[in-house]
Amino acid sequence: PISRGTTYNSLTLTQDFFTPDFKVNEFASRPFASYLLMGMKQQTLLPEKGMSLTSELQLGLIGKNSGGEAIQNGSHKVFPGADTVSWANQIRNDLGFNYRMLLEKQALSIDHMQIIVYGEGQLGTPFTQFSAGTRIKIGWFEDYFKPRGSYSSKWQLYLFNEVKGSFVLHNSTLQGGFVSENPYIRCDMTPIVLRMETGLGFAYNKVFVEIGQNMMSPEFELGEAHRWGFLTIKYRF
């Protein structure tokens, strides 16, 4: 018999904002940019095949109305010694509309280690790009493709590393959206962008926490490599 898998639906809320390097001149840096997107995501797990198919539709805003400037300067007012920043040369307000497809396949699964390969496509704004990557997890964790209600342990603790390469056709955080005209854009885009994410994950029951660091190759010809930390918190209903 053909397994239809197990399907999960979820809501997502994503906000990212990007600032230039203040130590270099404007011709060697990027414009200020931010976006705020709400999404509806559906994931189908096929445990017998070690596969997962995810689709997500995101709608929202790009530019000042997405709140990047307000959040950065608001947080700087809270912490002593942090200066507020003028976002004068930021990407103009525009619509955010993105459709994402992700196919994941297990490449290796042994005790305390799992390797997953994947292909991903995004169409719209803020990103139109195609990606492929590998994700490695080491530690004490449940099989990624296992149905959510069948976990054998309440606890998970693991290290993870992900390497991804993307072929970029459009990046609204550098080029602006498709509706509004933008005086602050970069036309010297780098078509291939490499990214690595590494960190530590912890889970107890339905709460998942990951903390780590991202590293990304230059997005345009005069640009520099980027590095930043992140914290992700998830709760599964």
N, C-alpha and C positions, 0 to 999 in steps of 0.2 A: 504493500500500500504506500501511496505517496503522502508524506507528512506535510501538513499545511502549516506547521509551526505554531508558535505562540506570539500573538500581537499585543503590543503595548502602545497606548496613546499618552501623550504628555504635552504640557504647555511649557514654553521656555521664554525667558526674558534675558536679553543680551544687551549690554552697553559697553562699548569700547571707545576710548579716545586716545588720540595720538598728538604728540607735541614735537616741535623741531628741536634740534640740538642747538642750544643757545651759545655754544662755544664756537660755532662756525657761522659763516655768512649765509644769507637767505638763498643764495644760488646753489649752495651745497647741502641744503636741508629741505625738509618737507613743510607743507602748510599745516596749520592746526586743523584737526578734523575729529569728529565724533559721530557715532550713530547709536540709535536706540531701537531695538527690534523685538517684537513679540512674535512667537512662533507656535505653530501646531506641528508636533512631531509624532510620527508613527514608526515603530520598530518591530520587525518580525524576526524572531529567532528560530533557527532550524538546528536544534542541538545534534540530531543524527548526522547532519552534514557539516557541522561546525561552521555555520554561516549565519550572517545577519544582514538584513536589508532595511535601511532607514531612509525615510523621506521626510522633508520638513519644508513648510511654507512659512516665510517670515515677512511681516509687514511692519513699517515704522518710519522713522525720520532720520535724515542725515543733516548735519550742520548745527547751528546754534540752538535750534529748538529741541535738539536731542539731549541737551543738558551737560555736555562735557565741560564747557567753560564754567558753568555754575558749580558743578561738583568739585572740579579741581581748585578753583579759587575759594570755594566754601571750606574745603578741607584745609587749605593753607591758612585761613584765618583762625582755625582751631589750634594749629600747632605753632608754638612760639618760634620765631626766626624764619618762618616760611613766607616768602613774598607772594602776593597775588601777581598774576600774569595777564598781560593784554593779549587777547585772542583776536587781534585786529585782522590778521591775514588768515582767517579760517575759511574752510570750504563752505559755500553758501547752502542755505536750507534747501532740501530736496526730499523727494519721496524715497523710502527704502522698500525694496521689493526683491526678495531672494527666494529661489527654489533650490533645494539641496537634495542630492541623492548620494547615498553611501553604501557600498557593498564591502563587507568584511568576511575574511575566510581564515580559519585556523590553519597555520602552517606547521606548528609543533606544540604538543602539550605533554609535558612530563611532570613528575613531582616538583611542585614549587616553581614551575616555569611555564609560561605560555607565550607563544609568538603568533601574532596576527598580522596578516597583510591586508591592505585595503585599497580601493579606488574610490574617488570622490569627485563629484561635479557640482558646481554652483553656477547659477544663471541669474543675472539681474544686478541689483545694487544692494550692498556696497561692493560685491565681488562677482565677477564672471571669470571662472578659472577651473582647471582640471588638475587633480592631484592624485598621487600614489604614495603609499608609505608603509612603514612597518612599526608595529608596537610590541614591546617586550615587557613582560611583567614577571617579577621574581619575588617570592615570599610565601605568605599564607593567605590564600584567597580562593574564592569560588570560581568555577569555570565561567568565563564571560558569556558563553552561549547557553548556560543552564537557565531554565525557567526561574523567574524571580522568587516564586513561592516555595522552591524546593531546596533552599540553602541548608546545608548540614551544620553550619556553625554561625554563631552570632557575630564573631570577630573576624576581621580581615586586616592584614598589615603587609604592605608590599612596596617594593621599589618599581618604578616604571621609567621607560625610555621610549620616545617616539621620534622617528625621523621621517620627514615628508618633503617631497619635491612638488612644486606647483608650476603649471604653465599658465601665466596670468594674461588674460585678454582685457580686463578692465578692473581698476581698483579705484573706487570712488573716494577713498581717503586721500588719494593723490591727484585724481583727475576730475573730481566732482561728479555729481549725478547727471542724469540724462535730460532733466527738465530745466533747471536754472543755469544761467551763464556764470562761469567762475573765473575771476581774474587771477586766482591763485591756484595754478595747476602745474603739474610736472608732465612734460611730454617725452622725457627720456627714460621711459619705463624699462626695467629689466624683465624680459619675458619669463625667465626661469628663476624662481625663488626657492631656496632651501630653508628648512626650519627644523629645529630639534627641541624637544620638550623632555625634561627629566625631573623627577621628583619622588616624593614619598606619599603613599596613600594609606588611609585608615578608615575602617568602617565598623560600625556596631549596629546590629539590626538593620534599620532602614536609613540610617544616617551615614553619608559618605563624605569624607573630607580629603582633598588632595592639595598639597603645597609643593611648589617647585619653581623652575626657571625655564624661560623660553629663550632661544637664540635663533636669530634669523639673518640670512644673507642680505646684502643691499637690495633695495626695491627699485632703485634708479641709478643711473650711471655714476653720478657724483656722490651717491649716498654711502653711508657707512653701515656696517653690521649692527644689529640691535640686540639688546639683552634686557629682559625684564622678568620680575617675579610674578607669581600668581597664586591665588587661593580660590579653590572651588569647593562649594558646599552643596550637596544634593540630599533631598529627602524623597524617598519612594513611598507613595501612598499604597 
